[in-house]
């Protein structure tokens, strides 16, 4: 499924560039075996993304962008 979300806010920003990157990993080696199953079920899941924000015009115009992706195999 394809989709997007656009949020617009009027909060003031900063004149510095800030950002972060993240990843959430879940796979068979990290998961516990469910109580009623004889073995662990295969699971590979990755969620990752990035956010960045900063100035366009000093003390006037700012930007913020975010990206997130999820993969499950």
Predicted model as a PDB file, atoms N, CA, C, CB and O in Angstrom, pLDDT in the B-factor column:
MODEL        1                                                                  
ATOM      1  N   UNK A   1       0.833  -1.177   0.000  1.00 62.00           N  
ATOM      2  CA  UNK A   1       0.000   0.000   0.000  1.00 62.00           C  
ATOM      3  C   UNK A   1       0.878   1.242   0.000  1.00 62.00           C  
ATOM      4  CB  UNK A   1      -0.948  -0.003   1.205  1.00 62.00           C  
ATOM      5  O   UNK A   1       1.877   1.306   0.717  1.00 62.00           O  
ATOM      6  N   UNK A   2       0.509   2.205  -0.791  1.00 75.00           N  
ATOM      7  CA  UNK A   2       1.207   3.477  -0.813  1.00 75.00           C  
ATOM      8  C   UNK A   2       0.363   4.519  -0.107  1.00 75.00           C  
ATOM      9  CB  UNK A   2       1.524   3.912  -2.256  1.00 75.00           C  
ATOM     10  O   UNK A   2      -0.866   4.488  -0.176  1.00 75.00           O  
ATOM     11  N   UNK A   3       1.019   5.430   0.563  1.00 76.00           N  
ATOM     12  CA  UNK A   3       0.289   6.480   1.249  1.00 76.00           C  
ATOM     13  C   UNK A   3       1.247   7.536   1.741  1.00 76.00           C  
ATOM     14  CB  UNK A   3      -0.524   5.913   2.408  1.00 76.00           C  
ATOM     15  O   UNK A   3       2.462   7.337   1.738  1.00 76.00           O  
ATOM     16  N   UNK A   4       0.707   8.648   2.159  1.00 77.00           N  
ATOM     17  CA  UNK A   4       1.543   9.706   2.698  1.00 77.00           C  
ATOM     18  C   UNK A   4       0.741  10.511   3.701  1.00 77.00           C  
ATOM     19  CB  UNK A   4       2.085  10.613   1.577  1.00 77.00           C  
ATOM     20  O   UNK A   4      -0.490  10.514   3.688  1.00 77.00           O  
ATOM     21  N   UNK A   5       1.468  11.191   4.568  1.00 76.00           N  
ATOM     22  CA  UNK A   5       0.874  12.070   5.562  1.00 76.00           C  
ATOM     23  C   UNK A   5       1.628  13.382   5.504  1.00 76.00           C  
ATOM     24  CB  UNK A   5       0.917  11.443   6.999  1.00 76.00           C  
ATOM     25  O   UNK A   5       2.859  13.395   5.526  1.00 76.00           O  
ATOM     26  N   UNK A   6       0.904  14.480   5.431  1.00 75.00           N  
ATOM     27  CA  UNK A   6       1.518  15.806   5.417  1.00 75.00           C  
ATOM     28  C   UNK A   6       0.977  16.578   6.612  1.00 75.00           C  
ATOM     29  CB  UNK A   6       1.229  16.566   4.068  1.00 75.00           C  
ATOM     30  O   UNK A   6      -0.234  16.749   6.756  1.00 75.00           O  
ATOM     31  N   UNK A   7       1.879  17.041   7.464  1.00 75.00           N  
ATOM     32  CA  UNK A   7       1.518  17.855   8.621  1.00 75.00           C  
ATOM     33  C   UNK A   7       2.128  19.237   8.463  1.00 75.00           C  
ATOM     34  CB  UNK A   7       1.989  17.193   9.943  1.00 75.00           C  
ATOM     35  O   UNK A   7       3.303  19.371   8.121  1.00 75.00           O  
ATOM     36  N   UNK A   8       1.332  20.254   8.710  1.00 73.00           N  
ATOM     37  CA  UNK A   8       1.813  21.635   8.646  1.00 73.00           C  
ATOM     38  C   UNK A   8       1.555  22.267  10.006  1.00 73.00           C  
ATOM     39  CB  UNK A   8       1.108  22.448   7.492  1.00 73.00           C  
ATOM     40  O   UNK A   8       0.435  22.224  10.514  1.00 73.00           O  
ATOM     41  N   UNK A   9       2.609  22.861  10.602  1.00 68.00           N  
ATOM     42  CA  UNK A   9       2.464  23.520  11.897  1.00 68.00           C  
ATOM     43  C   UNK A   9       3.032  24.927  11.805  1.00 68.00           C  
ATOM     44  CB  UNK A   9       3.172  22.714  13.019  1.00 68.00           C  
ATOM     45  O   UNK A   9       3.751  25.254  10.860  1.00 68.00           O  
ATOM     46  N   UNK A  10       2.710  25.751  12.781  1.00 62.00           N  
ATOM     47  CA  UNK A  10       3.193  27.129  12.791  1.00 62.00           C  
ATOM     48  C   UNK A  10       4.168  27.378  13.940  1.00 62.00           C  
ATOM     49  CB  UNK A  10       2.018  28.095  12.889  1.00 62.00           C  
ATOM     50  O   UNK A  10       4.354  28.525  14.348  1.00 62.00           O  
ATOM     51  N   UNK A  11       4.777  26.350  14.457  1.00 61.00           N  
ATOM     52  CA  UNK A  11       5.731  26.488  15.547  1.00 61.00           C  
ATOM     53  C   UNK A  11       7.029  27.078  15.019  1.00 61.00           C  
ATOM     54  CB  UNK A  11       5.988  25.130  16.228  1.00 61.00           C  
ATOM     55  O   UNK A  11       7.436  26.785  13.895  1.00 61.00           O  
ATOM     56  N   UNK A  12       7.683  27.912  15.829  1.00 62.00           N  
ATOM     57  CA  UNK A  12       8.944  28.513  15.401  1.00 62.00           C  
ATOM     58  C   UNK A  12      10.062  27.483  15.431  1.00 62.00           C  
ATOM     59  CB  UNK A  12       9.304  29.713  16.289  1.00 62.00           C  
ATOM     60  O   UNK A  12      10.001  26.508  16.179  1.00 62.00           O  
ATOM     61  N   UNK A  13      11.064  27.703  14.626  1.00 64.00           N  
ATOM     62  CA  UNK A  13      12.181  26.763  14.516  1.00 64.00           C  
ATOM     63  C   UNK A  13      13.447  27.306  15.137  1.00 64.00           C  
ATOM     64  CB  UNK A  13      12.436  26.420  13.072  1.00 64.00           C  
ATOM     65  O   UNK A  13      13.404  28.140  16.041  1.00 64.00           O  
ATOM     66  N   UNK A  14      14.568  26.830  14.646  1.00 74.00           N  
ATOM     67  CA  UNK A  14      15.867  27.246  15.149  1.00 74.00           C  
ATOM     68  C   UNK A  14      16.774  27.557  13.969  1.00 74.00           C  
ATOM     69  CB  UNK A  14      16.491  26.155  16.057  1.00 74.00           C  
ATOM     70  O   UNK A  14      16.524  27.104  12.853  1.00 74.00           O  
ATOM     71  N   UNK A  15      17.814  28.321  14.211  1.00 83.00           N  
ATOM     72  CA  UNK A  15      18.742  28.666  13.139  1.00 83.00           C  
ATOM     73  C   UNK A  15      19.814  27.602  12.928  1.00 83.00           C  
ATOM     74  CB  UNK A  15      19.396  29.994  13.436  1.00 83.00           C  
ATOM     75  O   UNK A  15      20.653  27.740  12.038  1.00 83.00           O  
ATOM     76  N   UNK A  16      19.798  26.551  13.730  1.00 88.00           N  
ATOM     77  CA  UNK A  16      20.757  25.453  13.596  1.00 88.00           C  
ATOM     78  C   UNK A  16      20.118  24.291  12.854  1.00 88.00           C  
ATOM     79  CB  UNK A  16      21.263  24.994  14.980  1.00 88.00           C  
ATOM     80  O   UNK A  16      18.897  24.141  12.836  1.00 88.00           O  
ATOM     81  N   UNK A  17      20.953  23.483  12.252  1.00 89.00           N  
ATOM     82  CA  UNK A  17      20.498  22.280  11.564  1.00 89.00           C  
ATOM     83  C   UNK A  17      20.504  21.125  12.556  1.00 89.00           C  
ATOM     84  CB  UNK A  17      21.395  21.959  10.326  1.00 89.00           C  
ATOM     85  O   UNK A  17      21.525  20.853  13.189  1.00 89.00           O  
ATOM     86  N   UNK A  18      19.369  20.445  12.695  1.00 89.00           N  
ATOM     87  CA  UNK A  18      19.240  19.311  13.597  1.00 89.00           C  
ATOM     88  C   UNK A  18      18.606  18.152  12.846  1.00 89.00           C  
ATOM     89  CB  UNK A  18      18.404  19.682  14.847  1.00 89.00           C  
ATOM     90  O   UNK A  18      17.842  18.349  11.902  1.00 89.00           O  
ATOM     91  N   UNK A  19      18.934  16.947  13.279  1.00 91.00           N  
ATOM     92  CA  UNK A  19      18.333  15.778  12.669  1.00 91.00           C  
ATOM     93  C   UNK A  19      18.685  14.515  13.432  1.00 91.00           C  
ATOM     94  CB  UNK A  19      18.769  15.655  11.227  1.00 91.00           C  
ATOM     95  O   UNK A  19      19.520  14.525  14.336  1.00 91.00           O  
ATOM     96  N   UNK A  20      18.035  13.433  13.051  1.00 93.00           N  
ATOM     97  CA  UNK A  20      18.360  12.144  13.643  1.00 93.00           C  
ATOM     98  C   UNK A  20      18.014  11.019  12.663  1.00 93.00           C  
ATOM     99  CB  UNK A  20      17.609  11.954  14.982  1.00 93.00           C  
ATOM    100  O   UNK A  20      17.211  11.189  11.746  1.00 93.00           O  
ATOM    101  N   UNK A  21      18.641   9.882  12.887  1.00 94.00           N  
ATOM    102  CA  UNK A  21      18.381   8.667  12.133  1.00 94.00           C  
ATOM    103  C   UNK A  21      18.059   7.575  13.144  1.00 94.00           C  
ATOM    104  CB  UNK A  21      19.604   8.273  11.221  1.00 94.00           C  
ATOM    105  O   UNK A  21      18.599   7.574  14.251  1.00 94.00           O  
ATOM    106  N   UNK A  22      17.189   6.653  12.774  1.00 93.00           N  
ATOM    107  CA  UNK A  22      16.854   5.585  13.701  1.00 93.00           C  
ATOM    108  C   UNK A  22      16.517   4.310  12.946  1.00 93.00           C  
ATOM    109  CB  UNK A  22      15.687   5.997  14.597  1.00 93.00           C  
ATOM    110  O   UNK A  22      16.166   4.335  11.766  1.00 93.00           O  
ATOM    111  N   UNK A  23      16.634   3.188  13.662  1.00 93.00           N  
ATOM    112  CA  UNK A  23      16.253   1.888  13.114  1.00 93.00           C  
ATOM    113  C   UNK A  23      15.761   1.010  14.249  1.00 93.00           C  
ATOM    114  CB  UNK A  23      17.441   1.214  12.367  1.00 93.00           C  
ATOM    115  O   UNK A  23      16.358   0.975  15.326  1.00 93.00           O  
ATOM    116  N   UNK A  24      14.675   0.307  14.001  1.00 90.00           N  
ATOM    117  CA  UNK A  24      14.128  -0.672  14.910  1.00 90.00           C  
ATOM    118  C   UNK A  24      14.205  -2.014  14.207  1.00 90.00           C  
ATOM    119  CB  UNK A  24      12.662  -0.319  15.334  1.00 90.00           C  
ATOM    120  O   UNK A  24      13.603  -2.201  13.150  1.00 90.00           O  
ATOM    121  N   UNK A  25      14.946  -2.954  14.789  1.00 87.00           N  
ATOM    122  CA  UNK A  25      15.182  -4.258  14.180  1.00 87.00           C  
ATOM    123  C   UNK A  25      14.532  -5.337  15.027  1.00 87.00           C  
ATOM    124  CB  UNK A  25      16.695  -4.529  14.019  1.00 87.00           C  
ATOM    125  O   UNK A  25      14.666  -5.360  16.251  1.00 87.00           O  
ATOM    126  N   UNK A  26      13.827  -6.225  14.351  1.00 84.00           N  
ATOM    127  CA  UNK A  26      13.226  -7.372  15.017  1.00 84.00           C  
ATOM    128  C   UNK A  26      13.445  -8.579  14.136  1.00 84.00           C  
ATOM    129  CB  UNK A  26      11.708  -7.146  15.303  1.00 84.00           C  
ATOM    130  O   UNK A  26      13.050  -8.572  12.970  1.00 84.00           O  
ATOM    131  N   UNK A  27      14.072  -9.628  14.674  1.00 84.00           N  
ATOM    132  CA  UNK A  27      14.264 -10.830  13.887  1.00 84.00           C  
ATOM    133  C   UNK A  27      14.164 -12.065  14.770  1.00 84.00           C  
ATOM    134  CB  UNK A  27      15.611 -10.793  13.170  1.00 84.00           C  
ATOM    135  O   UNK A  27      13.964 -11.957  15.980  1.00 84.00           O  
ATOM    136  N   UNK A  28      14.304 -13.230  14.164  1.00 80.00           N  
ATOM    137  CA  UNK A  28      14.100 -14.490  14.859  1.00 80.00           C  
ATOM    138  C   UNK A  28      15.083 -14.686  16.008  1.00 80.00           C  
ATOM    139  CB  UNK A  28      14.217 -15.634  13.887  1.00 80.00           C  
ATOM    140  O   UNK A  28      14.713 -15.265  17.030  1.00 80.00           O  
ATOM    141  N   UNK A  29      16.299 -14.230  15.874  1.00 80.00           N  
ATOM    142  CA  UNK A  29      17.302 -14.424  16.931  1.00 80.00           C  
ATOM    143  C   UNK A  29      16.977 -13.633  18.195  1.00 80.00           C  
ATOM    144  CB  UNK A  29      18.678 -14.022  16.422  1.00 80.00           C  
ATOM    145  O   UNK A  29      17.349 -14.054  19.291  1.00 80.00           O  
ATOM    146  N   UNK A  30      16.296 -12.503  18.068  1.00 79.00           N  
ATOM    147  CA  UNK A  30      15.971 -11.675  19.229  1.00 79.00           C  
ATOM    148  C   UNK A  30      14.640 -12.054  19.881  1.00 79.00           C  
ATOM    149  CB  UNK A  30      15.934 -10.224  18.821  1.00 79.00           C  
ATOM    150  O   UNK A  30      14.407 -11.710  21.040  1.00 79.00           O  
ATOM    151  N   UNK A  31      13.771 -12.752  19.164  1.00 79.00           N  
ATOM    152  CA  UNK A  31      12.432 -13.071  19.673  1.00 79.00           C  
ATOM    153  C   UNK A  31      12.439 -14.330  20.528  1.00 79.00           C  
ATOM    154  CB  UNK A  31      11.452 -13.240  18.516  1.00 79.00           C  
ATOM    155  O   UNK A  31      13.210 -15.256  20.276  1.00 79.00           O  
ATOM    156  N   UNK A  32      11.595 -14.359  21.519  1.00 80.00           N  
ATOM    157  CA  UNK A  32      11.427 -15.547  22.346  1.00 80.00           C  
ATOM    158  C   UNK A  32      10.447 -16.509  21.666  1.00 80.00           C  
ATOM    159  CB  UNK A  32      10.927 -15.163  23.767  1.00 80.00           C  
ATOM    160  O   UNK A  32       9.652 -16.110  20.815  1.00 80.00           O  
ATOM    161  N   UNK A  33      10.521 -17.751  22.051  1.00 82.00           N  
ATOM    162  CA  UNK A  33       9.590 -18.751  21.518  1.00 82.00           C  
ATOM    163  C   UNK A  33       8.245 -18.581  22.221  1.00 82.00           C  
ATOM    164  CB  UNK A  33      10.145 -20.210  21.713  1.00 82.00           C  
ATOM    165  O   UNK A  33       8.201 -18.498  23.449  1.00 82.00           O  
ATOM    166  N   UNK A  34       7.141 -18.526  21.460  1.00 82.00           N  
ATOM    167  CA  UNK A  34       5.824 -18.470  22.097  1.00 82.00           C  
ATOM    168  C   UNK A  34       5.574 -19.724  22.945  1.00 82.00           C  
ATOM    169  CB  UNK A  34       4.718 -18.318  21.030  1.00 82.00           C  
ATOM    170  O   UNK A  34       6.079 -20.800  22.624  1.00 82.00           O  
ATOM    171  N   UNK A  35       4.818 -19.590  23.994  1.00 86.00           N  
ATOM    172  CA  UNK A  35       4.621 -20.666  24.960  1.00 86.00           C  
ATOM    173  C   UNK A  35       4.040 -21.928  24.322  1.00 86.00           C  
ATOM    174  CB  UNK A  35       3.712 -20.195  26.072  1.00 86.00           C  
ATOM    175  O   UNK A  35       4.468 -23.032  24.660  1.00 86.00           O  
ATOM    176  N   UNK A  36       3.078 -21.791  23.409  1.00 88.00           N  
ATOM    177  CA  UNK A  36       2.383 -22.946  22.848  1.00 88.00           C  
ATOM    178  C   UNK A  36       3.001 -23.469  21.558  1.00 88.00           C  
ATOM    179  CB  UNK A  36       0.957 -22.594  22.599  1.00 88.00           C  
ATOM    180  O   UNK A  36       2.410 -24.345  20.927  1.00 88.00           O  
ATOM    181  N   UNK A  37       4.152 -22.978  21.141  1.00 85.00           N  
ATOM    182  CA  UNK A  37       4.823 -23.428  19.921  1.00 85.00           C  
ATOM    183  C   UNK A  37       6.111 -24.171  20.277  1.00 85.00           C  
ATOM    184  CB  UNK A  37       5.131 -22.228  18.988  1.00 85.00           C  
ATOM    185  O   UNK A  37       6.775 -23.851  21.262  1.00 85.00           O  
ATOM    186  N   UNK A  38       6.449 -25.165  19.462  1.00 86.00           N  
ATOM    187  CA  UNK A  38       7.659 -25.946  19.715  1.00 86.00           C  
ATOM    188  C   UNK A  38       8.927 -25.185  19.317  1.00 86.00           C  
ATOM    189  CB  UNK A  38       7.592 -27.270  18.961  1.00 86.00           C  
ATOM    190  O   UNK A  38       9.992 -25.415  19.889  1.00 86.00           O  
ATOM    191  N   UNK A  39       8.818 -24.290  18.349  1.00 83.00           N  
ATOM    192  CA  UNK A  39       9.983 -23.516  17.910  1.00 83.00           C  
ATOM    193  C   UNK A  39       9.564 -22.087  17.582  1.00 83.00           C  
ATOM    194  CB  UNK A  39      10.654 -24.179  16.679  1.00 83.00           C  
ATOM    195  O   UNK A  39       8.378 -21.786  17.446  1.00 83.00           O  
ATOM    196  N   UNK A  40      10.553 -21.220  17.459  1.00 81.00           N  
ATOM    197  CA  UNK A  40      10.283 -19.820  17.133  1.00 81.00           C  
ATOM    198  C   UNK A  40       9.819 -19.685  15.693  1.00 81.00           C  
ATOM    199  CB  UNK A  40      11.529 -18.960  17.370  1.00 81.00           C  
ATOM    200  O   UNK A  40      10.284 -20.409  14.813  1.00 81.00           O  
ATOM    201  N   UNK A  41       8.915 -18.768  15.459  1.00 79.00           N  
ATOM    202  CA  UNK A  41       8.424 -18.493  14.116  1.00 79.00           C  
ATOM    203  C   UNK A  41       9.376 -17.526  13.426  1.00 79.00           C  
ATOM    204  CB  UNK A  41       6.985 -17.918  14.155  1.00 79.00           C  
ATOM    205  O   UNK A  41       9.868 -16.596  14.064  1.00 79.00           O  
ATOM    206  N   UNK A  42       9.652 -17.725  12.116  1.00 82.00           N  
ATOM    207  CA  UNK A  42      10.554 -16.794  11.422  1.00 82.00           C  
ATOM    208  C   UNK A  42       9.936 -15.393  11.326  1.00 82.00           C  
ATOM    209  CB  UNK A  42      10.885 -17.323  10.007  1.00 82.00           C  
ATOM    210  O   UNK A  42       8.759 -15.235  10.999  1.00 82.00           O  
ATOM    211  N   UNK A  43      10.748 -14.402  11.615  1.00 81.00           N  
ATOM    212  CA  UNK A  43      10.275 -13.019  11.579  1.00 81.00           C  
ATOM    213  C   UNK A  43      11.457 -12.105  11.279  1.00 81.00           C  
ATOM    214  CB  UNK A  43       9.591 -12.621  12.925  1.00 81.00           C  
ATOM    215  O   UNK A  43      12.453 -12.126  12.001  1.00 81.00           O  
ATOM    216  N   UNK A  44      11.358 -11.313  10.235  1.00 85.00           N  
ATOM    217  CA  UNK A  44      12.352 -10.295   9.912  1.00 85.00           C  
ATOM    218  C   UNK A  44      11.610  -8.987   9.683  1.00 85.00           C  
ATOM    219  CB  UNK A  44      13.207 -10.697   8.653  1.00 85.00           C  
ATOM    220  O   UNK A  44      10.839  -8.852   8.733  1.00 85.00           O  
ATOM    221  N   UNK A  45      11.853  -8.028  10.567  1.00 88.00           N  
ATOM    222  CA  UNK A  45      11.158  -6.750  10.476  1.00 88.00           C  
ATOM    223  C   UNK A  45      12.148  -5.619  10.714  1.00 88.00           C  
ATOM    224  CB  UNK A  45       9.990  -6.680  11.491  1.00 88.00           C  
ATOM    225  O   UNK A  45      12.904  -5.646  11.686  1.00 88.00           O  
ATOM    226  N   UNK A  46      12.147  -4.628   9.833  1.00 90.00           N  
ATOM    227  CA  UNK A  46      12.980  -3.440   9.969  1.00 90.00           C  
ATOM    228  C   UNK A  46      12.093  -2.206   9.823  1.00 90.00           C  
ATOM    229  CB  UNK A  46      14.132  -3.434   8.914  1.00 90.00           C  
ATOM    230  O   UNK A  46      11.297  -2.104   8.890  1.00 90.00           O  
ATOM    231  N   UNK A  47      12.244  -1.283  10.746  1.00 92.00           N  
ATOM    232  CA  UNK A  47      11.623   0.030  10.655  1.00 92.00           C  
ATOM    233  C   UNK A  47      12.745   1.038  10.777  1.00 92.00           C  
ATOM    234  CB  UNK A  47      10.516   0.247  11.760  1.00 92.00           C  
ATOM    235  O   UNK A  47      13.522   0.987  11.731  1.00 92.00           O  
ATOM    236  N   UNK A  48      12.842   1.946   9.834  1.00 94.00           N  
ATOM    237  CA  UNK A  48      13.922   2.922   9.882  1.00 94.00           C  
ATOM    238  C   UNK A  48      13.450   4.233   9.292  1.00 94.00           C  
ATOM    239  CB  UNK A  48      15.162   2.409   9.135  1.00 94.00           C  
ATOM    240  O   UNK A  48      12.462   4.281   8.560  1.00 94.00           O  
ATOM    241  N   UNK A  49      14.172   5.303   9.621  1.00 94.00           N  
ATOM    242  CA  UNK A  49      13.783   6.606   9.116  1.00 94.00           C  
ATOM    243  C   UNK A  49      14.764   7.688   9.531  1.00 94.00           C  
ATOM    244  CB  UNK A  49      12.398   6.956   9.596  1.00 94.00           C  
ATOM    245  O   UNK A  49      15.792   7.422  10.155  1.00 94.00           O  
ATOM    246  N   UNK A  50      14.422   8.903   9.171  1.00 95.00           N  
ATOM    247  CA  UNK A  50      15.265  10.055   9.462  1.00 95.00           C  
ATOM    248  C   UNK A  50      14.395  11.305   9.556  1.00 95.00           C  
ATOM    249  CB  UNK A  50      16.365  10.228   8.379  1.00 95.00           C  
ATOM    250  O   UNK A  50      13.335  11.387   8.935  1.00 95.00           O  
ATOM    251  N   UNK A  51      14.858  12.272  10.338  1.00 92.00           N  
ATOM    252  CA  UNK A  51      14.226  13.584  10.471  1.00 92.00           C  
ATOM    253  C   UNK A  51      15.307  14.648  10.385  1.00 92.00           C  
ATOM    254  CB  UNK A  51      13.431  13.702  11.812  1.00 92.00           C  
ATOM    255  O   UNK A  51      16.419  14.456  10.876  1.00 92.00           O  
ATOM    256  N   UNK A  52      14.979  15.754   9.768  1.00 91.00           N  
ATOM    257  CA  UNK A  52      15.922  16.862   9.686  1.00 91.00           C  
ATOM    258  C   UNK A  52      15.135  18.179   9.683  1.00 91.00           C  
ATOM    259  CB  UNK A  52      16.822  16.740   8.408  1.00 91.00           C  
ATOM    260  O   UNK A  52      14.046  18.266   9.115  1.00 91.00           O  
ATOM    261  N   UNK A  53      15.702  19.190  10.325  1.00 89.00           N  
ATOM    262  CA  UNK A  53      15.070  20.499  10.367  1.00 89.00           C  
ATOM    263  C   UNK A  53      16.116  21.588  10.476  1.00 89.00           C  
ATOM    264  CB  UNK A  53      14.089  20.588  11.531  1.00 89.00           C  
ATOM    265  O   UNK A  53      17.213  21.352  10.983  1.00 89.00           O  
ATOM    266  N   UNK A  54      15.787  22.772  10.007  1.00 88.00           N  
ATOM    267  CA  UNK A  54      16.737  23.877  10.062  1.00 88.00           C  
ATOM    268  C   UNK A  54      16.143  25.143   9.486  1.00 88.00           C  
ATOM    269  CB  UNK A  54      18.009  23.521   9.322  1.00 88.00           C  
ATOM    270  O   UNK A  54      14.931  25.253   9.303  1.00 88.00           O  
ATOM    271  N   UNK A  55      17.023  26.107   9.199  1.00 88.00           N  
ATOM    272  CA  UNK A  55      16.564  27.414   8.714  1.00 88.00           C  
ATOM    273  C   UNK A  55      16.612  27.495   7.188  1.00 88.00           C  
ATOM    274  CB  UNK A  55      17.417  28.534   9.320  1.00 88.00           C  
ATOM    275  O   UNK A  55      17.424  26.834   6.541  1.00 88.00           O  
ATOM    276  N   UNK A  56      15.740  28.303   6.640  1.00 88.00           N  
ATOM    277  CA  UNK A  56      15.809  28.713   5.235  1.00 88.00           C  
ATOM    278  C   UNK A  56      16.230  30.181   5.194  1.00 88.00           C  
ATOM    279  CB  UNK A  56      14.428  28.497   4.502  1.00 88.00           C  
ATOM    280  O   UNK A  56      17.194  30.542   4.519  1.00 88.00           O  
ATOM    281  N   UNK A  57      15.497  31.018   5.922  1.00 87.00           N  
ATOM    282  CA  UNK A  57      15.872  32.422   6.122  1.00 87.00           C  
ATOM    283  C   UNK A  57      16.028  32.645   7.621  1.00 87.00           C  
ATOM    284  CB  UNK A  57      14.800  33.410   5.504  1.00 87.00           C  
ATOM    285  O   UNK A  57      15.164  32.245   8.401  1.00 87.00           O  
ATOM    286  N   UNK A  58      17.111  33.272   8.023  1.00 84.00           N  
ATOM    287  CA  UNK A  58      17.419  33.441   9.450  1.00 84.00           C  
ATOM    288  C   UNK A  58      16.276  34.132  10.191  1.00 84.00           C  
ATOM    289  CB  UNK A  58      18.714  34.247   9.624  1.00 84.00           C  
ATOM    290  O   UNK A  58      15.834  35.211   9.796  1.00 84.00           O  
ATOM    291  N   UNK A  59      15.797  33.499  11.275  1.00 81.00           N  
ATOM    292  CA  UNK A  59      14.722  33.994  12.150  1.00 81.00           C  
ATOM    293  C   UNK A  59      13.389  34.211  11.430  1.00 81.00           C  
ATOM    294  CB  UNK A  59      15.150  35.289  12.789  1.00 81.00           C  
ATOM    295  O   UNK A  59      12.501  34.853  11.991  1.00 81.00           O  
ATOM    296  N   UNK A  60      13.219  33.704  10.217  1.00 82.00           N  
ATOM    297  CA  UNK A  60      11.970  33.926   9.484  1.00 82.00           C  
ATOM    298  C   UNK A  60      11.319  32.626   9.023  1.00 82.00           C  
ATOM    299  CB  UNK A  60      12.228  34.813   8.286  1.00 82.00           C  
ATOM    300  O   UNK A  60      10.166  32.355   9.358  1.00 82.00           O  
ATOM    301  N   UNK A  61      12.043  31.833   8.266  1.00 84.00           N  
ATOM    302  CA  UNK A  61      11.461  30.653   7.623  1.00 84.00           C  
ATOM    303  C   UNK A  61      12.291  29.421   7.961  1.00 84.00           C  
ATOM    304  CB  UNK A  61      11.375  30.844   6.086  1.00 84.00           C  
ATOM    305  O   UNK A  61      13.519  29.432   7.869  1.00 84.00           O  
ATOM    306  N   UNK A  62      11.591  28.356   8.356  1.00 85.00           N  
ATOM    307  CA  UNK A  62      12.250  27.127   8.765  1.00 85.00           C  
ATOM    308  C   UNK A  62      11.634  25.955   8.017  1.00 85.00           C  
ATOM    309  CB  UNK A  62      12.142  26.923  10.294  1.00 85.00           C  
ATOM    310  O   UNK A  62      10.540  26.060   7.463  1.00 85.00           O  
ATOM    311  N   UNK A  63      12.344  24.850   8.008  1.00 87.00           N  
ATOM    312  CA  UNK A  63      11.813  23.644   7.368  1.00 87.00           C  
ATOM    313  C   UNK A  63      11.990  22.454   8.294  1.00 87.00           C  
ATOM    314  CB  UNK A  63      12.511  23.381   6.012  1.00 87.00           C  
ATOM    315  O   UNK A  63      12.847  22.462   9.178  1.00 87.00           O  
ATOM    316  N   UNK A  64      11.179  21.442   8.085  1.00 87.00           N  
ATOM    317  CA  UNK A  64      11.308  20.174   8.791  1.00 87.00           C  
ATOM    318  C   UNK A  64      10.844  19.081   7.845  1.00 87.00           C  
ATOM    319  CB  UNK A  64      10.484  20.164  10.129  1.00 87.00           C  
ATOM    320  O   UNK A  64       9.797  19.210   7.210  1.00 87.00           O  
ATOM    321  N   UNK A  65      11.611  18.012   7.748  1.00 91.00           N  
ATOM    322  CA  UNK A  65      11.241  16.891   6.883  1.00 91.00           C  
ATOM    323  C   UNK A  65      11.502  15.588   7.622  1.00 91.00           C  
ATOM    324  CB  UNK A  65      12.031  16.932   5.540  1.00 91.00           C  
ATOM    325  O   UNK A  65      12.463  15.473   8.383  1.00 91.00           O  
ATOM    326  N   UNK A  66      10.656  14.630   7.395  1.00 92.00           N  
ATOM    327  CA  UNK A  66      10.811  13.323   8.010  1.00 92.00           C  
ATOM    328  C   UNK A  66      10.510  12.229   7.011  1.00 92.00           C  
ATOM    329  CB  UNK A  66       9.909  13.189   9.228  1.00 92.00           C  
ATOM    330  O   UNK A  66       9.702  12.410   6.100  1.00 92.00           O  
ATOM    331  N   UNK A  67      11.160  11.094   7.185  1.00 93.00           N  
ATOM    332  CA  UNK A  67      10.962   9.936   6.304  1.00 93.00           C  
ATOM    333  C   UNK A  67      11.005   8.676   7.151  1.00 93.00           C  
ATOM    334  CB  UNK A  67      12.046   9.884   5.171  1.00 93.00           C  
ATOM    335  O   UNK A  67      11.852   8.547   8.035  1.00 93.00           O  
ATOM    336  N   UNK A  68      10.099   7.748   6.887  1.00 93.00           N  
ATOM    337  CA  UNK A  68      10.077   6.484   7.601  1.00 93.00           C  
ATOM    338  C   UNK A  68       9.693   5.371   6.654  1.00 93.00           C  
ATOM    339  CB  UNK A  68       9.111   6.539   8.787  1.00 93.00           C  
ATOM    340  O   UNK A  68       8.857   5.555   5.770  1.00 93.00           O  
ATOM    341  N   UNK A  69      10.310   4.205   6.842  1.00 93.00           N  
ATOM    342  CA  UNK A  69      10.021   3.059   5.997  1.00 93.00           C  
ATOM    343  C   UNK A  69       9.952   1.808   6.873  1.00 93.00           C  
ATOM    344  CB  UNK A  69      11.097   2.902   4.878  1.00 93.00           C  
ATOM    345  O   UNK A  69      10.591   1.738   7.923  1.00 93.00           O  
ATOM    346  N   UNK A  70       9.190   0.848   6.443  1.00 91.00           N  
ATOM    347  CA  UNK A  70       9.032  -0.396   7.174  1.00 91.00           C  
ATOM    348  C   UNK A  70       9.119  -1.561   6.194  1.00 91.00           C  
ATOM    349  CB  UNK A  70       7.688  -0.420   7.949  1.00 91.00           C  
ATOM    350  O   UNK A  70       8.511  -1.539   5.124  1.00 91.00           O  
ATOM    351  N   UNK A  71       9.886  -2.574   6.580  1.00 90.00           N  
ATOM    352  CA  UNK A  71      10.004  -3.780   5.737  1.00 90.00           C  
ATOM    353  C   UNK A  71       9.796  -4.997   6.613  1.00 90.00           C  
ATOM    354  CB  UNK A  71      11.395  -3.848   5.015  1.00 90.00           C  
ATOM    355  O   UNK A  71      10.408  -5.126   7.673  1.00 90.00           O  
ATOM    356  N   UNK A  72       8.939  -5.878   6.168  1.00 86.00           N  
ATOM    357  CA  UNK A  72       8.702  -7.117   6.892  1.00 86.00           C  
ATOM    358  C   UNK A  72       8.751  -8.277   5.903  1.00 86.00           C  
ATOM    359  CB  UNK A  72       7.337  -7.077   7.642  1.00 86.00           C  
ATOM    360  O   UNK A  72       8.032  -8.292   4.904  1.00 86.00           O  
ATOM    361  N   UNK A  73       9.626  -9.262   6.207  1.00 81.00           N  
ATOM    362  CA  UNK A  73       9.789 -10.403   5.328  1.00 81.00           C  
ATOM    363  C   UNK A  73       9.432 -11.671   6.065  1.00 81.00           C  
ATOM    364  CB  UNK A  73      11.215 -10.479   4.788  1.00 81.00           C  
ATOM    365  O   UNK A  73       9.504 -12.759   5.493  1.00 81.00           O  
TER     366      UNK A  73                                                      
ENDMDL                                                                          
END                                                                             
